[in-house]
């Protein structure tokens, strides 16, 4: 696919910006979901419906964290996080998204 030379210079600016917007929206919605689940767990523990010990939480974290770190390493190599357009899109999505 060929782009006219008048707009071809915009492609390396627009694509990282759009990626930044999408990643920012995903991060913001994920954080909202995490806070909602944490609040639910706190209420369930406070009412006695759910019993958690520190050891249970620690064991589950040690099971899941290596997988999360591996995924993070993969995303670090894929996303253009050093691009100004990406960072601007990310900041805009986190602020307003």
C-alpha positions as CSV (number, residue, x, y, z in Angstrom):
1,X,0.0,0.0,0.0
2,X,1.5,3.3,-1.1
3,X,0.7,6.6,0.5
4,X,1.1,9.9,-1.2
5,X,4.4,11.7,-0.2
6,X,2.4,14.6,1.2
7,X,0.9,12.4,4.1
8,X,3.5,9.7,4.3
9,X,5.5,11.6,7.0
10,X,2.4,11.4,9.3
11,X,2.3,7.6,9.4
12,X,5.3,7.2,11.9
13,X,3.7,9.8,14.1
14,X,0.1,8.7,14.0
15,X,0.6,4.9,14.5
16,X,2.5,5.2,17.8
17,X,0.0,7.9,19.0
18,X,-3.0,5.5,18.3
19,X,-1.1,2.6,20.0
20,X,-0.5,4.9,23.0
21,X,-4.2,5.8,23.2
22,X,-5.2,2.1,23.0
23,X,-2.7,1.0,25.7
24,X,-3.7,3.9,27.9
25,X,-7.4,3.0,27.7
26,X,-6.6,-0.6,28.5
27,X,-4.4,0.3,31.4
28,X,-7.0,2.7,32.9
29,X,-9.9,0.2,32.6
30,X,-7.7,-2.6,34.0
31,X,-6.8,-0.5,37.0
32,X,-10.5,0.3,37.6
33,X,-11.3,-3.4,37.5
34,X,-8.5,-4.2,39.9
35,X,-9.6,-1.6,42.4
36,X,-13.2,-2.9,42.2
37,X,-12.1,-6.5,42.7
38,X,-9.9,-5.5,45.6
39,X,-12.8,-3.6,47.2
40,X,-15.0,-6.6,46.8
41,X,-12.4,-8.9,48.4
42,X,-12.0,-6.5,51.3
43,X,-15.7,-6.4,51.9
44,X,-16.0,-10.2,51.7
45,X,-13.1,-10.7,54.1
46,X,-14.5,-8.0,56.5
47,X,-17.9,-9.8,56.6
48,X,-16.3,-13.2,57.1
49,X,-17.7,-14.6,53.9
50,X,-14.1,-15.2,52.6
51,X,-11.1,-16.1,54.6
52,X,-7.7,-15.3,53.3
53,X,-4.4,-15.7,55.0
54,X,-1.2,-13.9,54.1
55,X,0.3,-17.3,53.2
56,X,-2.5,-18.0,50.6
57,X,-2.0,-14.6,49.0
58,X,1.8,-15.1,48.9
59,X,1.6,-18.5,47.4
60,X,-0.8,-17.4,44.7
61,X,1.4,-14.3,43.9
62,X,4.5,-16.5,43.6
63,X,2.6,-18.7,41.1
64,X,1.3,-15.9,38.9
65,X,4.1,-13.2,39.0
66,X,6.6,-15.0,36.9
67,X,4.1,-15.3,34.1
68,X,3.2,-11.6,34.4
69,X,6.9,-10.7,34.2
70,X,7.3,-12.8,31.1
71,X,4.4,-11.0,29.4
72,X,5.8,-7.7,30.4
73,X,9.1,-8.5,28.8
74,X,7.3,-9.4,25.6
75,X,5.3,-6.1,25.6
76,X,8.5,-4.1,26.4
77,X,9.9,-5.4,23.1
78,X,6.8,-4.7,21.1
79,X,5.5,-1.3,22.2
80,X,7.2,1.9,20.9
81,X,7.4,3.3,24.5
82,X,10.3,5.6,23.6
83,X,8.3,7.4,20.9
84,X,7.0,10.9,21.8
85,X,3.7,10.1,20.0
86,X,3.2,6.9,22.0
87,X,3.9,8.7,25.3
88,X,1.6,11.6,24.3
89,X,-1.2,9.1,23.4
90,X,-0.7,7.1,26.6
91,X,-0.8,10.2,28.8
92,X,-3.9,11.5,27.0
93,X,-5.7,8.2,27.4
94,X,-4.8,7.9,31.1
95,X,-5.8,11.4,31.8
96,X,-9.1,11.6,29.8
97,X,-9.8,8.1,28.6
